[in-house]
Structures are given as C-alpha cells and as structure tokens.
Amino acid sequence: MLKLAAALFSFTALLYLGACGYLYANQRSLLYYPTPAAPAPGAERIALRSDGETLQILRAGPAQGSALIYFGGNAQDVSRLIPLFVKAFPGRSVYLVNYRGYGGSSGSPSEAALLRDAVTVFDFVRSRHPDVAVIGQSLGSGVAVFLATVRQIARLVLITPYDSIETVAKNSFPQFPVSLLLKDKFLSSTRAASVRSPTLILLAERDEVIPRASSDALIASFHWLRPVVEVVGGTTHDSVCAADACLKRLADFLHG
C-alpha cells in the first residue's frame, strides 16, 4: 500500500511539474492574442520603426493640435474604434497602436518590448503635437501607466485596468506558483505611485475579466494625484470602451 501511495504521489508530482513547465514555456501564447491586419478606412497608416521592428500605427482626425494615443486591450482590433474616436474627439489627432505581432506590426509581444515601443510611439507623436493624452484599456492600461512614469503625459485614462498581470494570473491559475513562473508581470500598482498626470479610471460595471479587487488595488496605489474613478453602468469588459457614456466621459475629461 505504501508503495502504491508513493507511486501515485510521484505520478501526481510529475504531472504538476509538467503542467508548470507547459505554462512557463507557453505563457506568452496564453497571455497575448495577436489580431490580424484589418482595413482602416479614414485613417492614415504610419509604419514606425522601433527596436528593429515595424509598428503599424493608425492615425485619424486633424493632423495638427492636441493628440491622443490609444493602447488597446488584448485581442482587440483597434481599427474598429476609429469612427467612434473621430466622432468623440473631433479636435484631436488620434493615434491607435498595433502592438508587436498585432494588426500587421512585426515581431512578437512581450512586456519589455511593448514598453519600449510605447516610448518610441510617444516620442514620435510628441514631436508632432504640443500635448499628448494617453488612453490604455485592459492590457494597454499597464503600458499606459508605465509610459506616464517616464514621459510627461497631459492626461491619462485607464479603462478596466489591473494592479498587475501577476494578480490576474493568480486569480485564473490559483493552483500554480504564478509569481515564479510569470515573465511579463506588468506591475502597474508599483509604477502608479510615480504617476503625476491627471488620471481618469473607468471601470465596467460587469467586468468578467479583471477582478474589481485588482482595479481597486491599482486605484489605491496612486500617490501624487488621486485619480477620478467612475463605473460605466451596464457594460462588460469588452463593451465598455464603445459605450456612449464612456466616450462622453472621455471627451469631457480630455477637454479638461
């Protein structure tokens, strides 16, 4: 009986270690869901070189004046937001970023790569416009928070944000040592303490992806300026950004 128990324990341990190995080796394919290139009527396509890769940036609206950079969510086709943003922000030049591997951009996504690319995109846009606001949704909220710690952003908007990808992953895989396995942690709550830009945080009332506790932890971590926080009623994680109430609140906040 003891031999059988030991054999079962060894087998279970091997299965567990194998699962940990699989998660470690394939974690980026589980974290990132690149979208294919899509038509973008009404937008200018900008091929921007960053760290040896080419990013496909979509620009819409007036060429001059204030600008807005949008870092989208995972598996999101940012081109679909063009008509909504052009209508909601008629006075701004809008830049929608396709991450590495997304929307025709070359390369493969990782946290380090996305953060480097964000700085490249911001510096390019800032060279053309007197002030630049930034919106980050879901995955993009981690990119936007980082950018706000290394560049002067006029206004920062975070939609359905998290305190860290590590926290979200722990919620999804509680049986695994996520802290040891995860490469791309996007520690937004650590970085938020350094953000000095006026910040608006919009939460979906029925967010089924980001736990509310994760968003609340991020909100509590701001130090210099307390963010304005609002819940958009009747919305889910994927529907909030296109909701009329969300777009109106964004327009009011960006207008100052």
Secondary structure by P-SEA (a helix, b strand, c coil): caaaaaaaaaaaaaaaaaaaaaaaaccccccbbbbcccccccbbbbbcccccbbbbbbbbccccccbbbbbcccccccccaaaaaaaaccccbbbbbbccccccccccccaaaaaaaaaaaaaaaaacccbbbbbbcccaaaaaaaaaacccccbbbbccccccaaaaaaaacccccccccccccccccccccccccbbbbbbbcccccccaaaaaaaaaaccccccccccccccccccccccaaaaaaaaaaaac
